[in-house]
Each structure stands twice: as C-alpha cells, then as structure tokens.
Amino acid sequence: MKAAVIESVGRAVVAEVPDPTPGPREVVVEVAACGLCGTDLHILQGEFAPKLPIVPGHEFAGEVVGVGTQVTELSVGDRVAVDPSLYCYECRFCRTGHNNLCERWAAIGVTTAGGAAQYAVAPVANCVKLPEHVRTQDAALVEPLSCAVRGYDVLNSRLGAHVLIYGSGTMGLMMLELAKRTGAASVDVVDLNPARLATAEQLGVTASAATPDELDRPQGWDLVIDATGNAAAIQDGLDRVAKAGTFLQFGVADYATRVTIDPYRIYNQEITITGSMAVLHSFERAAELFATGVLDPDVFISDRISLDRYPEALEQFSSGVGRKIVVVP
C-alpha cells in the first residue's frame, strides 16, 4: 500500500509499505482522510516518536475493510473515527485514571504506523462508529476535537467566564467553539495571522486582535488558553490572567521552550497554571458533539490534499497557511 513515511529528521516521503494485518482484537481501516497536526511537525523534527522511520497520522477516519478473529463489535463496511491513544492499563497513572500520562504511553501514528496511508490498523476499542449523516472525510476532526474537550475538562470553567485564546489555528478555533457552548460571557482571540483571525471572527468571537493590548480588559481574563506553543505568546498570556483565574497550556511547545513565572503573584492572586495532554475519556464525547454539528467542517478544513503530496502538505502546514489540512489517500 501507499503511505507517508517520516524516514529521518527533516525528511518525509511517500512510499510503498506492506499492507497491514489485524490482530485478533484489531480492525483494518481504509483511510478516508488524515489530518495534519503540530505533533507531526515535532516528529519530523525528531521529537515525540521514539524511533524513525514511522508512518505518521493520528487524526483519521475511514471504513472498516478487515476485522480480527475476535472482533464482534464492528463489521466490514462500518465507518469509524479512530482514537489513536494506546495505554498499558497497568502503570500507576493508568490505574488512577490518568491514562494519558501512561508510563508506557503510545499512539497510532506516533509509536506505531498511523493513518497517513491507504490503510491503518487500530484496536476495535479505539474505533467509534459514525452516524449516517457524518461524512467520513470530515470525521478526521474528531480526534483534535477530543483533545479540546479534554482541555475543557481540565479547566473546570464556570458560567460567565471571560476567556482569552492565543492562536486561531485549528485548536484555538475549537477551543473558541467550546467556550461559546460552555457559558462564557466573552471569548476574545489574538493572533498575528490576519487570515486566521478572520476565521475566528466568522465563527463569532467577542473581539479579536493582534495583541491583548488592543482589547479592553484591564483586569485580565478568567481563563487564558495558549493554543500556540509559542514562548512569547505563553509569556504574555501568563501576565493576562485575572485574579483567581486559570492559565491553560494547551498548545504543544518545543522541548526547549522556557518562560518565567511570578511565584508571589501566583500565590497572592490565587492563579492556577495547568496543562492538558492529548485525549482522556473524551473521544466518544467528541464524536457525539461532532455529530451534533458543534464544528462546521467546511470552515475548519481549509485544504484536502492528496496523500501523494504529503511532504508538500507538511510544508504548507508548517508555514501557517490555511487551517486544518487533511490528506486524502
């Protein structure tokens, strides 16, 4: 079969690889679409994936075309979105409900072959059937949405909160849509990319700007969410949190990224700084939300690019052009 392969640091190609074979409790999915994510860029940079080469792609959906000998929950022809998370269920963190922090954490498209291919293998437990009205190609959005749902689980936000989001890429826009639906009094978005800000405005922000200095909230925001992973944005965001507010590190930063904090202010103003890592008990809920139309795929997906052009798609994604880019085998 044809697949994208990150061969070595900085090098991605499209090549022929062996067709996958399912284990007893696995299925083979014919991939309809696979989204590109910042994690894929980190893998390209030599981070996250424990070894290369690897077939990337952890945001994908498709049709079941093969089932293992012990699979009864799904049949050939079922359309599914796939949760890429692979946990050991044995370590301390799994046993205390923090599976996303598993000591042996693994993921389809990061530690095992992923969905940037014609076919991919997944445990049957990781597959969620799609309702008839959901387009299979669009359902590649379910996985990033499940990460956003996890982010809001961490926030434990209250009704009437004032929210500031750094970044109006795919994840920032998803956090925007969830903030609107969780009773925020206002949702402001900042980004240096005018085209992306225009999409945020299309989706209904309270205010948008290139910097929070242009926004009128001198006392700060109750919830500040970084969806960029950029050191300057993170540093600025930490200074924008209101008293008793929360800062969520949601964007994936490079390993070397560093910022400074003001311990006295954190103590004196009871500020919470927290993070959200990947998916945790949120994939099924995200699939259900997606089926209700919480996201408009035609707004979120800006480009559908052939798998043959995967390296070009990575370059475009890295340059910040467009919103969600999906590759289509």
N, C-alpha and C positions, 0 to 999 in steps of 0.2 A: 504494500500500500504506500501511498504518498504521505509524507509527514514533514513538518518543520523540525529541524534539529538545531539546537544550540550546541555546536561542536566544541567550542573553546571560548575563552573570554573574548568578547567582542566579535564573535563570528557565528552567524546564523545562516543556515542553508535549507533548501528543500531537497529531500532525498527519498529514495525508496527504502523502506524498512519492512521487516517481516510482519505479516498480518497477526493481530493479537488473538490469543486463545483464552477463553474464560475458565477460571477455576470453578469448583463446584457451586460456590455461592456468589458468582460474578456473572455479569452480562457484558456483551459486546454492543457498543453504541455506534451507529453510523452517525457521525457528527454532522449536524446541520449548520452550526455556527460556533465559533470560539472567540471570546473577547480577549483583547489585549489589556494588560494591567501593568501598573508600576512594578509589580513583583517580577514580571517577565524582563523588564529592563534591569532589575537587580540581578537576576540570574545571568543575563548577558554580561553584566559587569563582574561576574564571578562570586556573587553573594547569594545566600539562601540555599541554592541547590547544593547538596553535599558532594556531588560529583558530576562531571560532564563527560561525554555528551548526554543530553536529555531532550526528549520531546516535550516542549512546554505546553501550556494551555490548561488553566484550572477553572476557566469560566466557559462551560459549554453545555449544549443540549443537543439532543438528536433522537433517533429512532432505534429501538432495540432490534438487533438483527441476529443475535445469538444469545443463548442462555446456558448457564452451567447445569450440571446434572441434578443439583439440589435446589434449584430456583423454582418456586411456585408462585411468587408474588407478581411477577411480570411475565409477559409473553412477547414473542416476536411481533413487531408492529406497534407496540406501545411507544408513545413519545414521552421522553423524560428530560428533566433537568438534573444535573449531577452535582452533588455536594462533593468537593474534592478532598475533604478532610479525612485523614486516616489516623486513628488513635490506637494506642496499645490496650486501653481499658484496664491496665494493671498497675500503673505507677500511682504514686500518691496523688498527683493532680487529677488524673482521670477518676480515681476513686473518691475524690472530694468534689466532683462536678466541674472541674476546670479542665476539661478535655483539650481545649485549645492551647493549653500550656503543657501538654503531654511531654514527658521526658523523652519519649521516642517519636515525637511529632513527625508526621509525614503527610504528603499531599500528592494527589494526582496532578501531574504537570509540574511538580517541584522535585519530588524524590522518586517518582515513578512516571512512566510515559503518560502524557496528557492528551488534551483534546485538539491540539493544533495538528490534526491529522484526519485522514478519512475515517478511521475507526479508533475507538478507545475502549479500554476495559475499565469497569467500575464495579465495586461491591453492590449487590442488589439493595442493601440497606441504605446506600447513598443516593439512590435514584428516586425522584419524586415524579409521579405521573402528571402530565399536563392535561388540563381540560380542553375540550374540543375547540373552544374559541381562541385559545392562545396559539400564536404562530410559533413553530418550533425554533426558527431562527432568532426570534425575539427573546426566547427564554434563556439565552446566554446571559441576560441581565439579572437573572435570579440570584446567581452567586454573589456578585457585588452588592446587590440589594440586601442579601442576608448578612453581609459584613456591616452595612449601615444599620440594619435592625439590631445587631449586636451592639453597635456603638450607642444606640439609644437605650438599650438595656443597661449599659454601664452608667449612663448619665442620670438615670432615675429622675428625669426632669419633672418639674411641677407645672401646672397650668399657669398661663400668664407670664412665662419667662421671656426675657429679651435675649435673642440669640444672634451671635456674630459668627459667620463662617468664613474662613480663609480658604479661597480657591473655589472656582466654579467649573472645575472639570467634572467628570462623571460622578465621583464620590461626593464632592461638595454639593452638586445638584441633587443627589439622592438624599443627603442629609437635609437639604432645603425642603424637599418634598415631605420628608418625615416630620420635620419641625412644624410645618404648616398643619399637619394632621395630628399633632400631639399637643395642641392648645397653646402654641407660642403666641405671645402678644405682638411680637415683631420678629422678623428674620431679616438680617442685613448680611450682604455678601460683599467681600472685597476680593479683587483680582486685578493683576496688571494686564491681563489679556482682554481687550475690549470686546472681541467676538464672543468669548465665553461669558463675559458679564451680560452681553445682550441676551444670551440664552437664559441666564438667571432671571433677567427682567421679564422675559417671555413667560417664565414659569410663575412669576408673581412674588418677587421679593418685596419687602417693605422699602428697602433702599439699597443701592449698590454704588460702589466707588472703587477707586484705585487704592485708597488708603482709608483707614478708620478716621483719620483726621478730618475727612470731608463729611463725616456723619455726626449727627448731633446727639451724642450720648456721653456727656462728660463724666457721669458716674460709672461708666463701664457697662458691660453686658453680664447677665446672669450666667449664660452659657457661652463659652468661646470654644469653637471647634476648629482645629487645624486640619485641613484636608489636603495639604500641600507637601508636607515633609521638608519644607524649605526652612533653613535655620533662621533667616531674617523674619519670615512670617511667624514662626514659632515664638521667637523672642518678643516680637511686637505683641502677639496675642496674649502672652503671659501678663503683659502690662495692662491689658484691656479688661481683665476680669473684675467685675464688681465685687464689693464686699459680700462674703458668704456665697460667692459664685464658684463655678467649676470650669476648669480648662481641660478639654479632651484632646489628647494626641491621637488623631485618627489617621493622618497621612503617614506613609512609610518613609522615614528618613534614612539617609545613608548611615552606615555604621559609625562613621567618623563625625557625624553632626553633633555639635555641642552648643548649649545655651546656658545662660546663668539664671539663677532664681534668687529671690529676696526672701530668705527664711523668716525674717521678722514680719514682713508683710503677710506671708502665708499664715503665720501664727496669729498675728494681730487682727487680720481681717477674715480669718477662717476660710481661706481659699483652698479648694480641692484641686489637685492635679492628678489626672488619671489617664489611662490608655485603654485602647480596645484592639485586641489582636484577633483578626480573622473571624471565623464563624464559631458560634457556640449556641446550640439549641435554637437556632434562628433560621435554618434553611427552609423548613416546612412553612414557617410563618411567612417568610419572604415570598415563597411560591404562591401562598394564598393571597397575600397582598398584591402581588403582581397580577394575579388572575382578576382582581377587582379593578384593575386599571390605575393603581397608585402611580405608575410611571407611564409616560407616553413613549413607546419605543421609537417612534418616528422623530421625536425630539432628541432622545438620548443617544441613539445610534446615528452617528454622522456619516460613517463610511462602512461599506461592506466590500471587502477586498478579497480577491481570490487567494487561496492558500499558496498558489504558485508564486505570489508576490509577498510572501511573509516577511522577508528581510526589508522590503520597501515599507511594509505596514509598520514594522518596528521603528524604522527611521522617522516616519511621519508622526507616530505616537510620541517618540522622544522629542520631536521638535515642538510639540504642543499644538499641532494643527488638528482641529476637529474635536469631537467629544469622544464617545465610545467608538472604538474601531473594532469591528469583528471580521475575522477571516472565515471565508466560506469554502469548504473543500469542493 
